[in-house]
Amino acid sequence: ANGRIREVQKLLDELTFEPGDVDGWMGPDTAKSIRRFQATYGLKVNGRISEELVEKLYEITGKDIPPNGRLYVRQNFKPVFNAPVVIRNEEQTLGSHLFTAMYFEPDATQARWTAVTLKKGSPPNRHALHGGLIKQPLKGVDQSAEALDAATAGDVMNRIVIPPETRLRLARMLTPGSSIAISDDGISWETTPKGGSDFIVLMQ
């Protein structure tokens, strides 16, 4: 969360809205600066950081929103490519979800998907030792049981912004049965780099 505040402060400072020190702390100067920016660009004036505020800041400064996630593509149990993606509301957990493409004709322009949301073990189990690697809770991300329950598959997918060139490449590779796995934890160590298994999502 501090990194997000710092980035907002930096952008506000570049636009001469005087947010105070760029220190990652939400003080009164930063709140006043946000309110001035919101009033100037027709946003709801509340002095709070929101996805709408961040997107508008990047739009006005002419910058691309920096990627905060990664998409890994595998085919026939081997890595094909990986690409950066933007995850909106990064302070909210993603949970674990599996999407599978249903049958579609070769000339189809759309595909239907089924989605399964996977429930992880209790938060203490996330500290369990897996092959010498300790999985720690993600910093600044609410991974409580309530937050995980609220992370529905459709809502989570809508938070992921895939660049157009990457979307086009994926569309060309898509076949019935293709799957998309979404997880806070990224690739597990069980996912072998050269073959033998595909993506593994740890549930404990």
Secondary structure, DSSP 8 states (H G I E B T S, - for coil): -HHHHHHHHHHHHHTT---S--SS---HHHHHHHHHHHHHTT---SS---HHHHHHHHHHHT------EEEEEEETTEEEEEEEEEESSTTB---EEEEEE----TT-S---EEEEEE----GGGGG-EETTEE----TT-B-SHHHHHH--HHHHHHTEE--HHHHHHHHHH--TT-EEEEETT-S-TTS-SSSS--------
